[in-house]
Amino acid sequence: MKFENVLAELDGFGRYQLRMILLVVIPRITLPFHFLLNNFIAVIPSHHCDISSLDDGGLFRNLSLSERLAISIPVQEDGTLRSCEMFAEPQYQLLSNSSNVADLAWPTVSCQTGWVYDNSTFKSTLATEWDLVCEKRRVNRATATIFFMGVMLGAAVFGYISDRFGRKNGLLVSYVTTTLFGLASAFSYNFPMFAVMRFFTGFGISGISIITIVLCIEWVDIKHRTAVGVLMSMDWSVSTALLPIVAYFVNDWRYLTATATSPLFLAMICWRWLPESARWLISNGKVNTAHFYLSNCAKVNGREQFMADIKPEVLSKVIVVQTQNRKYSCVDLVRTPRMRTRSLLIGTVWFGVACTYYGISLNVTGFGVNIYLTQFIYGAIEIPAKAFILYSLNRIGRRLSQTGTLVLTGLCIICSMLIPEANGVFRTAVGALGKMFAEAAFTTVFLYTTELYPTVLRQNGLGYCSFMARIGVSVSPLIMLAEEVWVPFPHTVFSLVAFSAALSAYFLPETQNVRLPETIEDVEQTRYRLLSCSAAQLLTASGNNPDETSESH
């Protein structure tokens, strides 16, 4: 008997599993809130130089505001005021002949006493708080990279913690870390402090991202893995659509950052009711604790009789571990040939999926439509993507679904690059379609990865993959900065990355309707024949039909 057989007998998708999913949805609300928070707190509103330094105490004071601006700040080709320059002294002659005189005829200087911002949309942002504009514009854009560097490091650390000390304990550490540093970010008194706090917020929230999905997948049976993988990603889409609504009413960056962190207080209260992964417990020799959680599952799902007949010592034979005291690490991801190949390919896929997804998601102001509406569309379009990918995963499997969604994402990025900026609505439509396919690719890769790695390394594997993904996310804002040199450059790079990831996904093995591997030997298949043979002999000896468990091999 395999662990999948035990779950099937306990009802692998009963009330116990649904309750657990609802409990992890609470902290997962914070994921898109924090991951996409930069779209709102790092917005650079319209601004121009503060012209108070030009006040000469005479005629200047008697002019209207529009007249003061006309003689103090040069205009761009489209007639709007320049953001980073002002005249060295008031040009009063522009009042009489402003339409026929070239602004460039008079010397200009950079802003001398700061900037004046348009606060009609955002009451306060990072840019307005610490003047992260003009020559500091790149620093403002880098806040997303700083956050995702924290997520990148956290993925590796929490992957190890979860495999070493358990899913539930790792999740609690993640809750506490994210809450403390998330709130500290909101109360930062200078930008260096904010950058450090955001780094550690990303570090902590990474654990929530990778541990919750693994915990849920390890508690459901083969039949329902696809549905649970897609269902678990639905909270991301709903929260992504909810974020612009929250940001519309909470338009101060400090309050918005605190609001994005607040669901974790409820999550910490509910943590005590979360179960530990029975797979992990058995793999680490903690069969009595595993029996306790499995008995609770049986009780809630109305299958008490089944667990009453199974003793704790029997569970030690459900999952075979070569060495009970062996401790696994990230090195084991590349120690053997097939594990090494899988890690290389799936790591490339994660890099490509994340880089293109956030390349689209973090560019909501680049499509010519209201930022709140664009973000809402981007979130709402992900919901039909779930239905699409659920059908695709069941119909053509994981490998082709992963490959196809990445190819379609790349094609949408290319199409958006070819549409003129004047057609903002069409650019947004194509961008939203690309976002839909990118989200479908992300939904697939989470499920796919949990099925590719064995239980003893699953969290380490997902941690490594998330590490690769965050490298992709971290470089996305930097790639977008290159549009200052050549406008089509970011779109070209993102599309090439998507196609490269699709090619890597094509060479991965299919995992649809295959039992989860428990050990490295299962992946390398050095033990499969022995397991099959011994299982058949045991079933024959006990009078059972070996064909009844053939699907678990």
BAVEXKOL-136951 format. One line per 4 residues: for each residue y, z, x of C-alpha. Coordinates in nm, 2 decimals. Each point is the difference from the previous one (the first is absolute). Layout:
// residues N
Y:Z:X ~ ...
//
This chain:
// residues 553
0.00:0.00:0.00 ~ 0.35:-0.10:0.13 ~ 0.33:0.17:-0.08 ~ 0.08:-0.29:-0.24
-0.31:0.09:-0.20 ~ 0.12:0.36:-0.03 ~ 0.35:-0.11:-0.12 ~ -0.16:-0.24:-0.25
-0.20:0.28:-0.15 ~ 0.31:0.22:-0.02 ~ 0.20:-0.28:-0.17 ~ 0.19:-0.15:0.29
0.31:-0.06:-0.21 ~ 0.01:0.29:-0.24 ~ 0.25:0.26:-0.10 ~ -0.03:0.17:0.34
0.11:-0.31:0.18 ~ 0.28:-0.08:-0.25 ~ 0.14:0.35:0.04 ~ 0.00:-0.04:0.38
0.18:-0.33:-0.02 ~ 0.27:0.15:-0.23 ~ 0.04:0.28:0.25 ~ 0.06:-0.23:0.29
0.24:-0.23:-0.20 ~ 0.26:0.28:0.01 ~ 0.05:-0.01:0.38 ~ -0.05:-0.37:0.01
0.32:-0.05:-0.21 ~ 0.19:0.10:0.32 ~ -0.15:-0.29:0.20 ~ 0.21:-0.29:-0.13
0.29:0.23:-0.05 ~ 0.02:0.08:0.37 ~ -0.14:-0.33:0.13 ~ 0.26:-0.20:-0.18
0.28:0.26:0.00 ~ 0.18:-0.18:0.27 ~ 0.09:-0.28:-0.25 ~ 0.24:0.25:-0.17
0.10:0.26:0.25 ~ 0.07:-0.25:0.28 ~ 0.20:-0.25:-0.21 ~ 0.32:-0.12:0.16
0.26:-0.04:-0.28 ~ 0.30:-0.22:0.02 ~ 0.25:0.14:0.25 ~ 0.31:-0.07:0.20
0.21:0.17:0.26 ~ 0.20:0.31:-0.09 ~ 0.36:-0.13:0.04 ~ 0.18:0.33:0.00
0.06:-0.04:0.38 ~ 0.23:-0.29:-0.08 ~ 0.23:0.21:-0.22 ~ 0.34:-0.03:0.18
0.18:0.23:-0.24 ~ 0.22:-0.28:-0.13 ~ -0.07:-0.31:-0.21 ~ -0.38:0.05:0.02
0.01:0.30:-0.23 ~ 0.19:-0.19:-0.27 ~ -0.26:-0.27:-0.03 ~ -0.29:-0.01:-0.25
-0.35:0.05:0.13 ~ -0.09:-0.37:-0.03 ~ 0.32:-0.09:0.20 ~ -0.09:0.26:0.27
-0.34:-0.15:0.03 ~ 0.13:-0.35:0.02 ~ 0.23:0.08:0.30 ~ -0.25:0.23:0.17
-0.34:-0.16:-0.01 ~ -0.10:-0.37:0.07 ~ -0.21:-0.18:-0.26 ~ -0.32:-0.19:0.04
-0.06:-0.36:-0.10 ~ -0.11:0.10:-0.35 ~ 0.33:0.20:-0.05 ~ -0.15:0.35:0.03
0.13:0.25:0.25 ~ -0.17:0.03:0.34 ~ -0.20:0.32:0.03 ~ 0.04:0.08:0.37
0.35:-0.13:0.10 ~ 0.36:0.07:-0.08 ~ 0.34:-0.13:0.13 ~ 0.14:0.18:0.30
0.32:0.04:-0.20 ~ 0.11:-0.08:-0.36 ~ 0.06:-0.38:-0.05 ~ 0.28:0.02:-0.27
0.05:-0.38:0.02 ~ -0.33:-0.04:-0.19 ~ 0.16:0.13:-0.31 ~ 0.21:-0.31:-0.04
-0.23:-0.27:0.13 ~ -0.35:0.16:0.00 ~ -0.17:-0.32:-0.12 ~ 0.12:-0.23:0.28
-0.01:0.22:0.30 ~ -0.32:0.04:0.21 ~ -0.10:0.36:0.05 ~ -0.14:-0.07:0.34
0.35:-0.07:0.13 ~ 0.06:0.37:0.04 ~ -0.20:0.24:0.22 ~ -0.26:0.22:-0.16
-0.16:0.33:0.11 ~ -0.31:0.19:-0.12 ~ 0.05:0.26:-0.26 ~ 0.20:0.29:0.15
-0.03:0.28:-0.25 ~ -0.33:-0.06:-0.18 ~ -0.08:-0.20:-0.32 ~ 0.06:0.01:-0.37
-0.31:-0.06:-0.21 ~ -0.07:-0.13:-0.35 ~ -0.16:0.30:-0.17 ~ -0.04:-0.17:-0.34
-0.38:-0.04:0.04 ~ -0.10:0.27:0.25 ~ 0.18:0.33:0.01 ~ -0.13:0.06:0.35
-0.23:-0.17:0.25 ~ -0.09:0.05:0.37 ~ 0.25:-0.27:0.09 ~ 0.29:0.17:-0.19
-0.10:0.34:0.12 ~ 0.00:-0.08:0.38 ~ 0.18:-0.34:0.01 ~ -0.31:-0.19:0.10
0.17:-0.34:-0.04 ~ 0.12:-0.28:0.22 ~ -0.13:0.07:0.36 ~ -0.21:0.29:-0.14
-0.16:-0.22:-0.27 ~ -0.32:-0.03:0.20 ~ -0.03:0.38:0.02 ~ 0.01:0.01:-0.38
-0.28:-0.26:-0.03 ~ -0.20:0.18:0.26 ~ -0.04:0.30:-0.23 ~ -0.29:-0.17:-0.17
-0.17:-0.07:0.33 ~ 0.04:0.37:0.10 ~ -0.17:0.11:-0.32 ~ -0.29:-0.24:0.03
-0.05:0.10:0.37 ~ -0.06:0.34:-0.14 ~ -0.24:-0.14:-0.26 ~ -0.18:-0.19:0.29
-0.05:0.32:0.20 ~ -0.10:0.20:-0.30 ~ -0.27:-0.25:-0.09 ~ -0.18:0.05:0.32
0.04:0.38:0.00 ~ -0.09:0.06:-0.37 ~ -0.30:-0.24:0.04 ~ -0.14:0.23:0.27
0.09:0.32:-0.19 ~ -0.16:-0.13:-0.32 ~ -0.33:-0.10:0.17 ~ 0.00:0.32:0.21
0.11:0.27:-0.24 ~ -0.05:-0.16:-0.34 ~ 0.19:-0.22:-0.25 ~ 0.13:0.30:-0.21
0.14:0.20:0.30 ~ 0.16:-0.31:0.15 ~ 0.17:-0.07:-0.34 ~ 0.15:0.34:-0.01
0.15:-0.03:0.34 ~ 0.14:-0.34:-0.10 ~ 0.16:0.16:-0.32 ~ 0.17:0.28:0.19
0.12:-0.22:0.29 ~ 0.15:-0.26:-0.23 ~ 0.17:0.25:-0.22 ~ 0.16:0.20:0.28
0.13:-0.30:0.19 ~ 0.09:-0.20:-0.31 ~ 0.23:0.28:-0.12 ~ 0.14:0.04:0.35
0.09:-0.37:0.00 ~ 0.21:0.05:-0.31 ~ 0.19:0.28:0.17 ~ 0.06:-0.17:0.34
0.35:0.05:0.14 ~ 0.00:-0.29:0.24 ~ -0.19:-0.33:0.05 ~ -0.22:0.11:0.30
-0.13:0.30:-0.21 ~ -0.06:-0.23:-0.29 ~ -0.19:-0.25:0.21 ~ -0.23:0.28:0.14
-0.06:0.14:-0.35 ~ -0.08:-0.34:-0.14 ~ -0.25:-0.06:0.29 ~ -0.19:0.31:-0.09
0.02:-0.07:-0.37 ~ -0.17:-0.33:0.07 ~ -0.25:0.19:0.22 ~ -0.10:0.23:-0.28
0.00:-0.24:-0.29 ~ -0.24:-0.23:0.19 ~ -0.28:0.26:-0.07 ~ 0.06:-0.02:-0.37
-0.03:-0.38:0.02 ~ -0.33:-0.02:0.18 ~ -0.18:0.32:-0.11 ~ 0.04:-0.03:-0.38
-0.15:-0.35:-0.02 ~ -0.30:0.10:0.22 ~ -0.06:0.32:-0.20 ~ -0.02:-0.19:-0.33
-0.21:-0.29:0.13 ~ -0.25:0.25:0.15 ~ -0.04:0.17:-0.34 ~ -0.08:-0.31:-0.21
-0.32:-0.22:-0.02 ~ -0.04:-0.36:0.11 ~ 0.05:-0.13:-0.35 ~ 0.35:0.14:-0.04
0.14:-0.03:0.36 ~ 0.19:-0.31:-0.07 ~ 0.16:0.14:-0.32 ~ 0.10:0.32:0.17
0.14:-0.18:0.30 ~ 0.23:-0.21:-0.23 ~ 0.07:0.30:-0.23 ~ 0.11:0.21:0.30
0.25:-0.27:0.10 ~ 0.15:-0.01:-0.35 ~ 0.20:0.32:0.06 ~ 0.18:-0.18:0.29
0.11:-0.29:-0.22 ~ 0.12:0.22:-0.28 ~ 0.19:0.23:0.24 ~ 0.15:-0.31:0.17
0.14:-0.11:-0.34 ~ 0.11:0.36:-0.07 ~ 0.19:0.04:0.33 ~ 0.30:-0.22:-0.09
0.04:0.18:-0.33 ~ 0.01:0.33:0.18 ~ 0.23:-0.14:0.27 ~ 0.24:-0.13:-0.27
0.06:0.34:-0.14 ~ -0.03:0.19:0.34 ~ 0.23:-0.21:0.21 ~ 0.07:0.25:0.27
-0.23:-0.04:0.30 ~ -0.05:0.38:0.05 ~ -0.10:0.07:-0.36 ~ -0.22:-0.32:-0.01
-0.19:0.11:0.31 ~ -0.06:0.34:-0.14 ~ -0.11:-0.15:-0.34 ~ -0.25:-0.23:0.18
-0.16:0.31:0.16 ~ 0.00:0.22:-0.31 ~ -0.34:-0.11:-0.15 ~ -0.18:0.17:0.30
0.09:0.35:-0.13 ~ -0.23:-0.07:-0.30 ~ -0.26:-0.17:0.23 ~ -0.02:0.32:0.21
-0.06:0.21:-0.31 ~ -0.28:-0.24:-0.12 ~ -0.16:-0.02:0.34 ~ -0.24:0.29:-0.06
-0.17:-0.20:-0.28 ~ -0.08:-0.30:0.23 ~ -0.36:-0.02:0.12 ~ -0.10:-0.06:0.36
-0.19:-0.33:0.07 ~ -0.37:0.08:-0.05 ~ -0.08:-0.30:0.23 ~ 0.20:0.16:0.28
-0.15:0.34:-0.06 ~ -0.36:-0.13:0.02 ~ 0.08:-0.22:0.30 ~ 0.13:0.32:0.18
-0.30:0.21:-0.10 ~ 0.18:0.21:-0.26 ~ -0.26:-0.05:-0.27 ~ 0.06:0.32:-0.19
0.37:-0.08:-0.06 ~ -0.09:-0.36:-0.09 ~ -0.25:0.14:-0.25 ~ 0.27:0.22:-0.15
0.23:-0.30:-0.06 ~ -0.27:-0.22:-0.13 ~ -0.11:0.27:-0.24 ~ 0.36:0.02:-0.13
0.00:-0.37:-0.04 ~ -0.33:0.01:-0.19 ~ 0.14:0.28:-0.23 ~ 0.32:-0.18:-0.08
-0.18:-0.34:-0.06 ~ -0.27:0.17:-0.21 ~ -0.29:-0.06:0.25 ~ -0.09:0.36:0.09
-0.37:-0.05:-0.02 ~ -0.01:-0.25:0.28 ~ 0.17:0.23:0.26 ~ -0.21:0.29:-0.12
-0.31:-0.18:0.14 ~ 0.16:-0.07:0.34 ~ 0.02:0.27:0.26 ~ 0.27:0.00:0.28
-0.26:-0.08:0.27 ~ -0.10:-0.32:-0.18 ~ 0.36:-0.13:0.04 ~ -0.04:0.00:0.38
-0.24:-0.29:-0.04 ~ 0.23:-0.20:-0.23 ~ 0.23:-0.10:0.29 ~ -0.16:-0.05:0.34
0.20:0.10:0.30 ~ -0.14:-0.06:0.34 ~ 0.15:0.31:0.16 ~ 0.12:0.28:-0.23
0.24:0.15:0.26 ~ 0.15:-0.33:0.12 ~ 0.37:-0.03:-0.05 ~ 0.13:-0.35:-0.05
0.34:-0.14:0.11 ~ 0.19:-0.33:0.01 ~ -0.19:-0.10:0.31 ~ -0.31:-0.05:-0.21
0.19:-0.27:-0.19 ~ -0.04:-0.23:0.30 ~ -0.31:0.15:0.17 ~ -0.26:-0.23:-0.15
0.02:-0.38:-0.05 ~ 0.02:-0.04:-0.38 ~ 0.23:0.30:-0.04 ~ 0.22:-0.15:0.27
0.02:-0.34:-0.17 ~ 0.07:0.16:-0.34 ~ 0.27:0.21:0.14 ~ 0.17:-0.29:0.17
-0.01:-0.22:-0.30 ~ 0.09:0.25:-0.27 ~ 0.28:0.14:0.23 ~ 0.15:-0.35:0.01
-0.02:-0.03:-0.37 ~ 0.18:0.33:-0.05 ~ 0.28:-0.10:0.23 ~ 0.05:-0.33:-0.18
-0.02:0.15:-0.35 ~ 0.25:0.28:0.07 ~ 0.24:-0.22:0.20 ~ 0.03:-0.26:-0.27
0.00:0.25:-0.29 ~ 0.29:0.20:0.14 ~ 0.16:-0.32:0.13 ~ 0.05:-0.08:-0.37
0.04:0.35:-0.13 ~ 0.27:0.11:0.24 ~ 0.21:-0.31:-0.06 ~ 0.10:0.06:-0.36
0.36:-0.07:0.07 ~ -0.08:-0.34:0.14 ~ -0.08:-0.18:-0.33 ~ 0.35:-0.01:-0.16
-0.09:0.23:-0.30 ~ 0.10:0.36:-0.08 ~ -0.19:0.23:0.23 ~ -0.12:0.23:-0.28
-0.13:-0.30:-0.20 ~ -0.16:-0.16:0.30 ~ -0.18:0.32:0.09 ~ -0.12:0.05:-0.36
-0.13:-0.36:-0.02 ~ -0.18:0.05:0.33 ~ -0.17:0.31:-0.14 ~ -0.08:-0.14:-0.34
-0.15:-0.32:0.14 ~ -0.26:0.20:0.18 ~ -0.15:0.12:-0.33 ~ -0.14:-0.34:-0.10
-0.11:-0.04:0.37 ~ -0.24:0.29:-0.07 ~ -0.17:-0.19:-0.28 ~ -0.01:-0.32:0.21
-0.16:0.18:0.30 ~ -0.24:0.20:-0.21 ~ -0.14:-0.33:-0.14 ~ 0.00:-0.16:0.34
-0.18:0.29:0.17 ~ -0.28:-0.01:-0.26 ~ -0.02:-0.37:-0.01 ~ 0.02:-0.13:0.36
-0.03:0.33:0.20 ~ 0.22:0.18:0.25 ~ 0.00:-0.25:0.29 ~ 0.13:-0.30:-0.19
0.24:0.21:-0.21 ~ 0.15:0.13:0.32 ~ 0.03:-0.34:0.16 ~ 0.13:-0.17:-0.31
0.28:0.26:-0.08 ~ 0.13:-0.02:0.36 ~ 0.01:-0.38:-0.01 ~ 0.19:0.00:-0.33
0.24:0.26:0.13 ~ 0.08:-0.22:0.31 ~ 0.05:-0.30:-0.22 ~ 0.25:0.19:-0.23
0.19:0.11:0.31 ~ 0.03:-0.36:0.12 ~ 0.11:-0.11:-0.35 ~ 0.27:0.27:-0.02
0.13:-0.12:0.34 ~ 0.04:-0.35:-0.13 ~ 0.20:0.09:-0.32 ~ 0.38:0.00:0.05
0.18:0.33:-0.01 ~ 0.21:-0.12:-0.29 ~ -0.32:0.01:-0.22 ~ -0.02:0.37:0.01
-0.21:0.03:-0.32 ~ -0.27:-0.24:0.13 ~ 0.00:0.17:0.34 ~ -0.06:0.33:-0.17
-0.28:-0.15:-0.22 ~ -0.18:-0.14:0.30 ~ 0.06:0.32:0.19 ~ -0.15:0.20:-0.29
-0.30:-0.23:-0.01 ~ -0.05:0.05:0.38 ~ 0.03:0.38:-0.06 ~ -0.27:-0.02:-0.26
-0.25:-0.17:0.23 ~ 0.10:0.23:0.29 ~ -0.07:0.30:-0.22 ~ -0.33:-0.15:-0.11
-0.08:-0.03:0.38 ~ 0.09:0.36:0.05 ~ -0.21:0.12:-0.29 ~ -0.30:-0.20:0.14
0.03:0.12:0.36 ~ 0.00:0.37:-0.09 ~ -0.33:-0.04:-0.20 ~ -0.14:-0.24:0.25
0.06:0.23:0.30 ~ -0.17:0.30:-0.17 ~ -0.31:-0.21:-0.06 ~ -0.01:-0.14:0.36
0.01:0.33:0.18 ~ -0.28:0.26:0.00 ~ 0.05:0.35:-0.15 ~ 0.00:0.17:0.35
0.29:-0.23:0.10 ~ 0.16:-0.11:-0.32 ~ 0.31:0.21:0.03 ~ 0.04:-0.08:0.37
-0.04:-0.36:-0.09 ~ 0.26:0.01:-0.28 ~ 0.23:0.19:0.23 ~ -0.03:-0.26:0.27
0.06:-0.28:-0.26 ~ 0.30:0.18:-0.14 ~ 0.13:0.04:0.36 ~ -0.03:-0.38:0.04
0.17:-0.05:-0.34 ~ 0.29:0.22:0.10 ~ 0.06:-0.20:0.32 ~ 0.04:-0.29:-0.24
0.23:0.19:-0.22 ~ 0.21:0.13:0.29 ~ 0.06:-0.35:0.14 ~ 0.09:-0.14:-0.35
0.36:0.12:0.00 ~ 0.04:-0.11:0.36 ~ -0.13:-0.35:-0.09 ~ 0.26:-0.02:-0.28
0.28:0.07:0.25 ~ -0.09:-0.33:0.17 ~ 0.16:-0.18:-0.30 ~ 0.33:0.05:0.17
-0.12:-0.24:0.27 ~ -0.19:-0.25:-0.22 ~ -0.02:0.06:-0.38 ~ -0.35:-0.14:-0.06
-0.15:0.19:0.29 ~ -0.12:0.31:-0.20 ~ -0.16:-0.21:-0.27 ~ -0.18:-0.21:0.26
-0.14:0.30:0.18 ~ -0.11:0.17:-0.31 ~ -0.19:-0.30:-0.13 ~ -0.17:-0.06:0.34
-0.11:0.37:0.00 ~ -0.14:-0.03:-0.35 ~ -0.20:-0.31:0.09 ~ -0.14:0.17:0.32
-0.11:0.30:-0.20 ~ -0.17:-0.23:-0.25 ~ -0.20:-0.16:0.27 ~ -0.11:0.34:0.13
-0.11:0.11:-0.35 ~ -0.21:-0.31:-0.03 ~ -0.23:0.11:0.28 ~ -0.07:0.35:-0.15
-0.33:0.08:-0.18 ~ -0.01:0.02:-0.38 ~ -0.04:0.35:-0.14 ~ -0.02:-0.06:-0.37
-0.28:0.20:-0.17 ~ -0.12:0.13:0.33 ~ -0.05:0.38:0.05 ~ 0.25:0.17:0.23
-0.13:0.04:0.36 ~ -0.04:0.36:0.10 ~ -0.05:-0.03:0.38 ~ 0.09:-0.24:0.28
-0.37:-0.10:0.01 ~ 0.03:-0.12:-0.36 ~ 0.28:-0.24:0.11 ~ -0.19:-0.11:0.31
-0.31:-0.03:-0.22 ~ -0.22:0.16:0.27 ~ -0.13:0.24:-0.25 ~ -0.02:-0.21:-0.32
-0.36:-0.11:0.04 ~ -0.12:0.35:0.08 ~ 0.19:0.14:-0.30 ~ -0.14:-0.27:-0.23
-0.35:0.06:0.12 ~ 0.01:0.37:-0.02 ~ 0.16:0.00:-0.34 ~ -0.27:-0.24:-0.13
-0.27:0.22:0.14 ~ 0.15:0.32:-0.15 ~ 0.04:-0.16:-0.34 ~ -0.36:-0.14:0.01
-0.13:0.34:0.10 ~ 0.18:0.16:-0.29 ~ -0.12:-0.26:-0.25 ~ 0.34:-0.17:-0.05
0.08:-0.37:0.01 ~ 0.18:-0.10:0.33 ~ 0.18:-0.28:-0.18 ~ 0.20:0.25:-0.20
0.21:0.08:0.30 ~ 0.01:-0.34:0.16 ~ 0.37:-0.04:-0.08 ~ 0.10:0.29:0.22
-0.12:-0.20:0.31
//
